[in-house]
């Protein structure tokens, strides 16, 4: 199901980006919230990055990358997150990443939690971006 909102298309159901990754976005509390489920790995990182970049190009809101339903994150997925973070930084756009325990552990293992503005839940993400 798709609806139009402020000149950008809002996805109300997650669409299949690859066999192992689904994604979508919504406007929530004035922020652009991306939702993903499945695996963010070498097989899906290109589609993930392209999808997020396309939506960011069509919208100027601050972004939340919500990865609480990601089952697996590898170095390719981390690389895609770093590229998205660099894009947001270059455009002076605020962003944050929300992760589950597995995602948080993986990001902390490579010491990217500050660079990716990693938080444990959406409420914290909204508070971080509103500050």
C-alpha positions as CSV (number, residue, x, y, z in Angstrom):
1,X,0.0,0.0,0.0
2,X,1.4,3.4,-1.0
3,X,0.2,6.9,-0.2
4,X,1.5,10.4,-1.3
5,X,2.7,12.7,1.5
6,X,4.2,16.1,0.9
7,X,5.6,15.2,-2.5
8,X,7.3,12.0,-1.4
9,X,5.9,8.6,-1.6
10,X,5.3,7.0,1.8
11,X,5.5,3.2,2.1
12,X,3.1,1.8,4.7
13,X,4.1,-1.8,4.1
14,X,7.7,-3.0,3.8
15,X,8.7,-3.8,0.3
16,X,11.1,-6.5,-0.8
17,X,14.5,-5.0,-1.6
18,X,16.2,-8.4,-1.9
19,X,15.4,-12.0,-1.0
20,X,16.7,-11.3,2.5
21,X,15.9,-7.6,3.1
22,X,12.6,-5.7,3.3
23,X,12.4,-1.9,3.8
24,X,10.1,1.0,4.0
25,X,9.8,4.5,5.5
26,X,7.3,6.8,7.1
27,X,7.1,10.4,8.4
28,X,6.8,10.3,12.2
29,X,7.0,13.1,14.6
30,X,8.5,15.3,11.9
31,X,11.3,12.8,11.1
32,X,11.9,10.4,8.3
33,X,11.9,6.9,9.8
34,X,13.3,4.0,7.8
35,X,12.3,0.5,8.8
36,X,14.2,-2.6,7.7
37,X,13.8,-6.3,8.5
38,X,15.9,-9.3,7.5
39,X,19.7,-9.3,6.7
40,X,21.9,-6.3,5.9
41,X,24.8,-8.0,4.3
42,X,26.9,-8.3,1.2
43,X,23.9,-9.4,-0.8
44,X,21.6,-6.5,0.2
45,X,23.9,-3.6,1.0
46,X,23.7,-2.1,-2.5
47,X,19.9,-2.1,-2.6
48,X,19.8,-0.8,1.1
49,X,22.1,2.1,0.3
50,X,20.3,3.0,-3.0
51,X,16.9,2.9,-1.4
52,X,17.9,5.1,1.6
53,X,19.7,7.6,-0.7
54,X,16.7,7.8,-3.1
55,X,14.4,8.6,-0.2
56,X,16.8,11.1,1.4
57,X,17.2,12.8,-2.0
58,X,13.4,13.4,-2.1
59,X,13.1,14.5,1.5
60,X,14.9,17.0,3.7
61,X,13.8,15.7,7.1
62,X,16.2,14.3,9.7
63,X,16.5,10.5,9.4
64,X,16.2,7.5,11.7
65,X,17.5,4.2,10.4
66,X,15.5,1.6,12.4
67,X,17.3,-1.7,12.4
68,X,15.6,-3.4,15.4
69,X,14.3,-6.2,13.1
70,X,17.6,-6.9,11.4
71,X,18.7,-10.5,12.0
72,X,22.2,-10.2,10.6
73,X,24.6,-7.4,10.0
74,X,28.0,-8.0,8.4
75,X,30.9,-5.7,7.4
76,X,29.2,-4.9,4.0
77,X,26.1,-3.7,5.9
78,X,28.3,-1.7,8.3
79,X,30.0,-0.1,5.2
80,X,26.6,0.9,3.8
81,X,25.6,2.5,7.1
82,X,28.9,4.4,7.2
83,X,28.3,5.6,3.6
84,X,24.7,6.8,4.6
85,X,26.2,8.5,7.7
86,X,28.8,10.3,5.5
87,X,26.0,11.4,3.1
88,X,24.0,12.8,6.0
89,X,27.0,14.6,7.5
90,X,27.9,16.1,4.1
91,X,24.4,17.4,3.7
92,X,24.3,18.7,7.3
93,X,21.4,16.4,8.0
94,X,20.8,14.9,11.5
95,X,20.4,11.1,11.7
96,X,20.5,8.3,14.1
97,X,20.5,4.5,14.0
98,X,18.3,2.3,16.2
99,X,19.4,-1.2,16.7
100,X,18.6,-4.4,18.5
101,X,21.1,-6.2,20.8
102,X,22.8,-8.0,17.9
103,X,23.1,-4.9,15.8
104,X,24.3,-2.8,18.7
105,X,26.9,-5.4,19.6
106,X,28.2,-5.5,16.0
107,X,28.4,-1.7,15.7
108,X,30.1,-1.4,19.1
109,X,32.6,-4.1,18.1
110,X,34.0,-1.9,15.4
111,X,33.6,1.3,17.5
112,X,31.1,3.0,15.2
113,X,28.4,3.8,17.8
114,X,29.2,7.5,18.1
115,X,29.8,8.0,14.4
116,X,26.4,6.3,13.6
117,X,24.6,8.0,16.5
118,X,23.5,4.6,17.8
119,X,20.6,4.5,20.2
120,X,18.5,1.6,21.6
121,X,15.0,2.6,20.6
122,X,12.8,5.1,18.6
123,X,12.0,7.3,21.6
124,X,15.6,7.9,22.3
125,X,16.2,8.5,18.6
126,X,13.5,11.2,18.5
127,X,14.8,12.8,21.7
128,X,18.4,12.8,20.2
129,X,17.2,14.4,16.9
130,X,15.0,17.0,18.7
131,X,17.8,18.2,20.9
